[in-house]
Amino acid sequence: MGSARAALGDVSGQIYKAFWYVPEIGRWVKSVEEYYASNGVCTQRISSKRESFIHAVN
C-alpha cells in the first residue's frame, strides 16, 4: 500500500462559534459554527439544537 500526504501551506480565515447555554437545565441548547475564508465569504455553517435532555439530580 502506498501512503498519501496532504500539501501544507499558509491558511487564513476566521471561525465563529456560539453556544446558547441555559443555566436552569445546566446544558447548551443550541450551537452555531461558521467558517470564513480570508476574503470574508462564509464557506461552511454548522448548527445544532438539543432535542431533549434528562435532568440529572444531584
C-alpha positions as CSV (number, residue, x, y, z in Angstrom):
1,M,0.0,0.0,0.0
2,G,1.2,3.5,-0.7
3,S,0.8,6.5,1.5
4,A,-0.8,9.8,0.8
5,R,0.4,13.2,2.1
6,A,-1.5,16.4,2.2
7,A,0.3,19.5,1.0
8,L,0.6,22.0,3.8
9,G,0.5,25.7,3.2
10,D,-0.5,29.0,4.7
11,V,-4.2,29.1,5.6
12,S,-6.1,32.2,6.7
13,G,-9.6,32.9,7.7
14,Q,-11.9,33.2,10.7
15,I,-14.0,30.8,12.8
16,Y,-17.1,32.0,14.7
17,K,-18.6,29.7,17.3
18,A,-21.6,30.5,19.5
19,F,-23.3,28.4,22.2
20,W,-26.6,29.1,23.9
21,Y,-26.5,27.8,27.5
22,V,-29.4,27.5,29.8
23,P,-28.3,27.6,33.5
24,E,-31.6,26.2,34.7
25,I,-31.0,22.9,33.0
26,G,-27.2,23.1,33.0
27,R,-26.9,22.4,29.3
28,W,-26.3,24.1,26.0
29,V,-29.5,24.2,23.8
30,K,-28.1,25.5,20.5
31,S,-24.7,25.9,18.8
32,V,-23.5,27.5,15.6
33,E,-20.1,27.3,13.9
34,E,-19.3,29.4,10.9
35,Y,-16.1,29.2,8.9
36,Y,-15.0,32.1,6.8
37,A,-12.3,32.3,4.1
38,S,-9.8,35.1,4.0
39,N,-12.0,37.0,1.6
40,G,-14.8,37.1,4.2
41,V,-17.1,34.6,2.5
42,C,-18.7,32.0,4.8
43,T,-17.6,28.7,3.4
44,Q,-19.3,26.4,6.0
45,R,-22.1,26.7,8.6
46,I,-22.9,24.1,11.1
47,S,-25.8,24.5,13.6
48,S,-27.4,22.1,16.0
49,K,-30.2,22.1,18.6
50,R,-30.6,19.9,21.6
51,E,-33.7,17.9,21.0
52,S,-34.1,16.6,24.6
53,F,-32.3,16.0,27.8
54,I,-32.5,14.2,31.0
55,H,-32.0,16.5,34.0
56,A,-29.5,14.9,36.4
57,V,-30.5,15.1,40.1
58,N,-27.5,15.6,42.4
